[in-house]
């Protein structure tokens, strides 16, 4: 079985995760900032409540995922592991959101929306190009373990994007639309960061920069309900 040092390290990792959860716990001002960033001007209290719940759904998962993934053998540095934790949290949060909340205010439009109605084409194209380039690089190398990780990350991103589009309408229509867009952009940005870390330091740096850019790419004004 595991020795004492293993359990001590696991407790430390869990404690760090809980500390980060406390530090990152969303409050009203966090929700206001998020909505304004995603072009929901002068958000109401109800809209802010939707945004804060959206963030809580994700951040509650991070400490536990951080502890679980610490048990997985490392394939990269600590930054790579952290990105995997955030991507896994994003995926689980989107899958959990597929189940409607009890008593949810279904104010959002029930009209079908496609992926390109929600997300930037440039963000999606950047992700596809980056994945193809890294996949070719890893096959030529070859590094089959890294290819397996890449395939897993692509599956995680695909599921997160699908869930962000398909999840039931929830709350205010403008907030619902903005947060769907954010989910797609963040998930694909995280996917780029993961595959970049698999290919090597320079790809990793490019992936992290692309993640920051993609996660902060605003939706087109016409796509956000005013």
VENJO-V450100 format. One record per backbone hydrogen bond with DSSP energy under -0.5 kcal/mol. CO is the residue of the C=O (numbers start at 0). NH is the residue of the N-H. E is the energy in kcal/mol with one decimal. If there is no record, write none. Layout:
# VENJO-V450100
CO,NH,E / CO,NH,E
This chain:
# VENJO-V450100
2,6,-1.5 / 3,7,-2.3 / 4,8,-2.5 / 5,9,-2.4 / 6,10,-2.4 / 7,11,-2.2 / 8,12,-2.6 / 9,13,-2.5 / 10,14,-2.5 / 11,15,-2.4 / 12,16,-2.3 / 13,17,-2.4 / 14,18,-2.4 / 15,19,-2.5 / 16,20,-2.0 / 17,21,-2.3 / 18,22,-2.5 / 19,23,-2.4 / 20,24,-0.7 / 21,24,-0.7 / 26,30,-2.1 / 27,31,-2.5 / 28,32,-2.3 / 29,33,-2.3 / 30,34,-2.3 / 31,35,-2.4 / 32,36,-2.0 / 33,37,-1.6 / 34,39,-2.8 / 35,38,-1.5 / 38,40,-0.8 / 39,42,-0.5 / 43,47,-2.4 / 44,48,-2.2 / 45,49,-1.8 / 46,50,-2.0 / 47,51,-2.7 / 48,52,-2.2 / 49,53,-2.0 / 50,54,-2.0 / 51,55,-2.6 / 52,56,-2.3 / 53,57,-0.8 / 54,57,-0.6 / 54,58,-2.7 / 55,59,-2.1 / 57,60,-1.2 / 57,61,-0.7 / 58,62,-0.6 / 60,64,-2.3 / 61,65,-2.8 / 62,66,-1.7 / 63,67,-2.4 / 64,68,-3.0 / 65,69,-0.9 / 66,70,-0.5 / 67,70,-1.4 / 68,71,-0.8 / 76,80,-1.9 / 77,81,-2.3 / 78,82,-2.3 / 79,83,-2.1 / 80,84,-2.1 / 81,85,-2.3 / 82,86,-2.6 / 83,87,-2.8 / 84,88,-2.5 / 85,89,-2.4 / 86,90,-2.5 / 87,91,-2.6 / 88,92,-2.4 / 89,93,-2.1 / 90,94,-2.4 / 91,95,-2.7 / 92,96,-1.7 / 94,97,-1.1 / 95,98,-1.4 / 97,99,-0.6 / 100,103,-1.5 / 103,105,-1.0 / 104,106,-1.9 / 104,170,-2.6 / 113,116,-1.0 / 113,117,-0.6 / 114,117,-1.3 / 114,118,-2.9 / 119,123,-2.0 / 120,124,-2.8 / 121,125,-2.4 / 122,126,-1.9 / 123,127,-2.2 / 124,128,-2.7 / 125,129,-2.4 / 126,130,-2.5 / 127,131,-2.4 / 128,132,-2.5 / 129,133,-2.4 / 130,134,-2.7 / 131,135,-2.3 / 132,136,-2.1 / 133,137,-2.6 / 134,138,-2.1 / 135,139,-2.4 / 136,140,-1.6 / 137,141,-0.8 / 137,142,-2.0 / 142,146,-1.9 / 143,147,-2.1 / 144,148,-2.1 / 145,149,-2.5 / 146,150,-2.6 / 147,151,-2.2 / 148,152,-2.4 / 149,153,-2.5 / 150,154,-2.1 / 151,155,-2.2 / 152,156,-2.6 / 153,157,-2.7 / 154,158,-2.4 / 155,159,-2.3 / 156,160,-2.8 / 157,161,-2.5 / 158,162,-2.7 / 159,163,-2.1 / 160,164,-1.7 / 161,165,-2.7 / 162,166,-2.2 / 170,107,-0.6 / 171,175,-2.8 / 172,176,-2.3 / 173,177,-2.2 / 174,178,-2.8 / 175,179,-1.7 / 176,180,-2.1 / 177,181,-2.3 / 178,182,-2.3 / 179,183,-2.1 / 180,184,-2.5 / 181,185,-2.9 / 182,186,-2.4 / 183,187,-2.4 / 184,188,-2.0 / 185,189,-2.6 / 186,190,-2.1 / 187,191,-2.0 / 188,192,-2.0 / 189,193,-2.3 / 190,194,-2.3 / 191,195,-2.3 / 192,196,-1.9 / 193,197,-1.3 / 194,198,-1.1 / 195,199,-1.1 / 199,203,-2.9 / 200,204,-2.5 / 201,205,-2.2 / 202,206,-2.8 / 203,207,-2.3 / 204,208,-2.4 / 205,209,-2.4 / 206,210,-2.5 / 207,211,-2.2 / 208,212,-2.2 / 209,213,-3.3 / 210,214,-2.8 / 211,215,-0.8 / 212,215,-0.5 / 213,216,-1.3 / 215,217,-0.6 / 219,222,-2.1 / 219,223,-0.6 / 220,223,-1.2 / 222,224,-0.5
